[in-house]
Amino acid sequence: MPTVLRWVDFAYGLPYHAALVPVSGGRRDRPEPHSHADFHEFVFVTAGAGAQRVGEAEMPLRAGDVVLVRPHDRHEFAGTAADGMRFINIAFPSWRWRAFADLAGLAGTAEWERRDLPLAARTDLDGPVAAEFARVLAAYSGVPRVLDLVGLWTAVVPLLERADGTAVDRRPGWLVAACVAMSREENLRDGLPRLLAMAAVSPGHLARSMRTHYGCTPIAFVAGRRLEHAALLLTTTTEGIGRIAQRCGFSGQSYFGRLFHQKYGLAPRDYREATRRAVVPAALDTPHIK
């Protein structure tokens, strides 16, 4: 069985994770098959050639390729060129990506999640998108910021949209507005009834629209946003666990704890302690990206 990676296991407390990854053709020198519990990642091939195996399918890769890897993709990499392959990997929490997509009205992101294979595009190795990957990688060795991540998304998303041809956002405006509003704590406390009230449609219509455009039920959407907000409060406040559960709309601390552990792989208290121990990674040797 492949490994399932969780954000808190390797990048807790950080807005994103960045690495320059060399991959050869040998099993010992390449990342093991894995999927992600709660984060997406961009892969930008900077040199050589290789492949990404996703499930039973294989995606050829060469310098200049950009791939959006989704949490459910069970994947691994291998180099096929004489010198293998090198790529920049930028990983980021899925909840940040979804929030950005909602606020920016990004086209096609829900459809990208349902594709058989991850969406891929090509870019110039000396162009602005490549420069943005290099900048974000370099920033990670200092004090990485969410702003760095937003800059990368802004540069890469139009590239992916052109590759996919989904330049028109098919999500209804009422649904996007209601989902964005659910990031506010007072709405999270009210939960599903509040989402229904803001959507101003029937429960059945909301459920069908959520499944079509967000790939989940309204109940799962609300629960996910509540847990994401709870993780933020655990990281940025000293409030008690019970109070945080209450603020996020959970009926009890034990129930909150079970759901939180299922999503993040840690109890709320352990998650808080882990984020307090977070450190900025050591400097990377970024001048030789190619």
FENCORMO-V223503 format. One record per residue. PHI is phi in whole degrees, -180 to 180 (* if undefined). NEAR is the number of other C-alpha atoms within 8 Angstrom. D_LAST is the distance of its C-alpha to the last C-alpha in Angstrom with 2 decimals. Layout:
# FENCORMO-V223503
PHI;NEAR;D_LAST, PHI;NEAR;D_LAST
This chain:
# FENCORMO-V223503
*;2;33.26, -74;8;29.74, -73;8;29.02, -108;8;29.49, -89;9;27.33, -115;12;28.91, -57;12;27.39, -67;11;29.79, -72;7;28.76, -139;6;25.37, -144;10;24.96, -60;10;28.55, 80;9;29.23, -110;9;25.72, -71;10;24.94, -159;13;21.68, -124;11;19.42, -133;11;15.64, -157;9;13.37, -102;10;9.93, -112;8;11.32, -90;9;10.85, -133;13;13.45, -107;13;15.31, -81;10;18.39, -82;7;20.76, -59;7;22.69, -67;4;22.46, -105;8;18.70, -124;13;18.32, -60;7;19.62, -72;8;23.31, -58;9;24.87, -161;12;25.62, -130;13;26.63, -121;13;26.88, -75;12;30.22, -152;12;29.48, -150;14;25.93, -101;14;23.45, -156;11;19.67, -100;12;16.79, -119;13;14.05, -123;14;10.97, -78;16;9.00, -101;13;5.28, -160;11;5.57, 78;15;9.08, -150;14;12.33, -175;14;14.96, -154;12;17.68, -115;12;19.13, -92;11;22.82, -120;12;24.94, 64;7;28.50, -99;5;29.52, -96;6;27.17, -127;8;23.79, -107;8;21.06, -63;8;18.70, -131;10;15.04, -146;11;12.31, -53;11;9.05, 105;12;10.49, -78;13;13.15, -124;12;14.54, -129;11;17.35, -97;11;20.10, -95;11;21.42, -96;11;25.05, -56;11;27.06, -83;7;29.14, -73;12;26.40, -86;10;26.80, -139;11;23.43, -155;12;21.21, -122;12;17.97, -150;15;17.52, -90;14;15.05, -120;13;16.60, -73;9;14.35, -58;5;15.15, -98;8;12.16, 78;15;12.42, -146;18;10.08, -126;13;7.81, -144;12;8.83, -88;15;9.88, -113;13;13.63, -119;12;16.07, -104;11;19.66, -153;12;22.77, -58;12;26.53, -62;10;28.06, -67;10;30.89, -67;8;28.69, -62;10;27.09, -65;8;30.62, -64;9;32.02, -63;9;29.41, -62;10;30.12, -67;11;33.84, -67;8;33.83, -88;6;31.57, 61;8;33.45, -66;9;30.34, -86;10;31.13, 82;12;30.84, -64;8;29.43, -66;9;32.44, -66;8;32.10, -61;9;28.43, -70;8;29.75, -98;6;32.18, -64;8;30.01, -64;4;30.02, -124;5;26.22, -60;12;23.60, -74;11;22.84, -132;10;19.62, -147;10;18.36, -121;8;15.76, -145;11;14.04, -74;9;12.34, -64;8;8.58, -109;6;10.07, -93;8;13.05, -67;8;14.85, -67;11;14.07, -61;12;10.28, -64;9;11.44, -69;11;13.92, -61;11;11.78, -63;10;9.95, -64;8;13.57, -68;13;15.12, -62;14;12.87, -66;10;13.75, -63;11;17.32, -65;13;17.72, -80;12;17.77, -110;9;20.68, -122;7;23.21, -65;13;21.79, -127;9;24.07, -59;8;25.15, -60;6;24.65, -61;10;20.86, -65;11;21.10, -62;9;23.46, -62;9;21.17, -65;12;18.44, -56;8;21.22, -62;8;22.62, -78;11;19.47, -87;9;18.76, -57;8;22.41, -59;8;23.37, -62;11;20.55, -69;11;22.01, -63;12;25.50, -65;9;25.01, -67;8;23.65, -93;7;26.66, 76;6;29.24, -100;9;30.71, -86;8;31.08, -114;6;34.48, -76;9;35.07, -89;6;37.85, -74;7;38.78, -65;6;42.20, -59;6;42.31, -63;7;44.94, -73;11;42.77, -61;11;39.68, -62;9;41.96, -67;11;43.69, -69;10;40.54, -64;10;39.04, -64;8;42.39, -72;12;42.31, -78;10;39.71, -81;7;42.64, -61;10;44.44, -64;6;47.92, -78;12;47.03, -61;15;45.41, -62;11;48.66, -78;9;50.64, 69;10;48.26, -58;9;48.93, -58;7;52.13, -70;10;50.27, -61;12;47.53, -63;12;50.33, -65;8;52.16, -72;7;49.17, -71;11;48.31, 58;6;51.99, -133;8;51.98, -70;7;53.65, -56;7;52.17, -66;6;51.71, -67;8;49.91, -62;12;47.58, -62;10;46.85, -65;8;46.12, -68;10;43.88, -65;13;41.92, -65;10;41.43, -69;7;40.31, -102;9;37.92, -123;8;36.83, 71;8;37.38, -154;8;39.80, -83;9;43.40, -58;10;44.54, -63;7;45.57, -65;8;42.15, -63;9;40.51, -63;12;42.84, -61;8;42.43, -63;8;38.63, -66;12;38.76, -63;11;41.36, -66;11;39.28, -64;9;36.22, -68;11;38.49, -62;11;40.04, -61;10;36.69, -64;8;36.07, -66;10;39.56, -62;14;39.17, -79;10;36.10, -111;6;37.53, -131;6;41.29, -111;5;43.79, -65;8;46.13, -64;6;47.71, -61;10;46.41, -63;8;49.58, -66;8;49.34, -65;12;45.74, -59;14;46.85, -66;12;49.69, -60;9;47.61, -90;13;45.34, 95;11;48.35, -82;11;48.59, -73;8;52.18, -160;9;51.93, -68;11;49.75, -66;6;49.93, -62;9;48.86, -58;11;46.01, -61;10;44.94, -65;9;44.91, -65;9;42.83, -63;13;40.38, -65;11;39.93, -62;8;39.39, -82;8;36.54, -108;12;34.81, 78;9;35.92, -141;10;37.71, -67;11;41.07, -52;12;40.99, -65;8;42.03, -68;8;39.38, -62;12;36.71, -62;10;37.92, -64;8;37.85, -63;10;34.30, -67;10;33.08, -70;8;34.98, -91;6;33.07, -62;10;29.66, -130;4;27.39, -74;10;24.16, -65;7;21.38, -65;5;20.24, -61;7;17.50, -100;7;13.93, -85;5;11.59, -85;8;9.36, -61;4;8.40, -104;5;5.53, -65;7;3.81, -80;5;0.00
